[in-house]
Amino acid sequence: MKIKELNAGMNDVSVKAKVAGISQPRAVQTKYGPNTVADVTLEDESGKITLTLWGKQISSLKQGDKVEVKGAYVKEWNGELQIGVGKTGEINVL
């Protein structure tokens, strides 16, 4: 699936894209306790989307990696689409 085909509310989507950038991890307080979160910009020939990474996931990617995200969900946050992997999704470096 291409990034431009993604819409908020979609589940179990798979996307192949390049890591265009990664934000600095930031500390957040969740209902499960403290954690770290970072935003990754994914891009393919059709567009860009933000992938949210949590905790240990953050160190698994670096800028320039080509990745396949499987079993992901799409949501809208602050007017922009984001993709997340949740507990059942996976991110594989190609």
C-alpha positions in Angstrom: 0.0 0.0 0.0 1.2 3.5 -0.8 1.3 6.3 1.8 -1.2 8.5 -0.1 -3.7 5.6 0.1 -3.8 5.7 3.9 -6.8 7.1 5.8 -7.5 7.6 9.5 -9.2 4.6 11.0 -7.6 2.0 8.8 -6.2 -1.1 10.5 -3.9 -4.0 9.6 -2.1 -2.0 6.9 1.3 -2.7 5.4 3.6 0.0 4.0 7.1 -0.1 2.5 8.9 3.2 2.9 12.2 5.0 3.6 13.1 6.5 6.9 13.4 10.2 6.0 14.0 11.5 9.6 13.8 10.7 13.3 13.0 13.2 16.0 14.9 13.3 19.3 13.3 10.9 21.8 11.3 12.6 24.5 10.1 11.5 27.9 6.4 11.1 28.4 4.2 10.0 31.2 1.6 7.4 30.1 -1.1 5.6 32.0 1.4 2.7 32.2 4.2 4.8 33.6 7.1 6.8 32.2 8.2 6.0 28.6 10.1 7.5 25.7 8.6 8.4 22.3 10.0 9.5 19.0 8.5 10.5 15.6 9.8 8.9 12.4 9.1 10.4 9.1 8.4 7.7 6.5 8.3 8.5 2.8 7.6 6.7 -0.5 7.1 8.1 -4.0 3.5 9.0 -3.1 4.0 11.0 0.1 5.1 11.2 3.8 3.6 10.0 7.1 4.7 10.0 10.7 5.4 6.7 12.4 5.3 6.8 16.2 7.9 4.7 18.0 8.0 3.8 21.7 10.7 2.7 24.1 13.1 0.1 22.6 11.6 0.5 19.1 13.3 3.9 18.8 16.9 2.5 18.6 15.8 -0.1 15.9 15.7 2.4 13.0 18.0 5.0 11.6 17.7 7.6 8.9 18.0 6.1 5.4 16.7 2.7 6.4 14.2 1.1 4.0 11.4 -0.5 6.2 8.3 -2.5 5.9 5.6 -1.8 8.5 3.1 -4.6 8.9 -0.1 -4.9 10.9 -0.2 -1.1 11.5 -3.1 1.3 12.2 -3.6 4.8 11.0 -4.9 7.7 13.1 -5.2 11.4 12.9 -3.4 13.6 15.5 -3.4 17.4 15.4 -4.7 17.3 11.9 -2.1 15.0 10.5 -2.1 11.3 9.7 0.1 9.0 11.8 0.9 5.3 11.6 1.4 3.1 14.6 2.3 -0.5 15.1 0.7 -1.3 18.5 1.3 -4.6 20.1 0.5 -6.8 17.1 2.3 -4.9 14.3 5.9 -5.1 13.3 8.6 -3.1 11.7 11.2 -4.8 9.6 14.3 -3.2 8.1 14.7 -4.4 4.5 
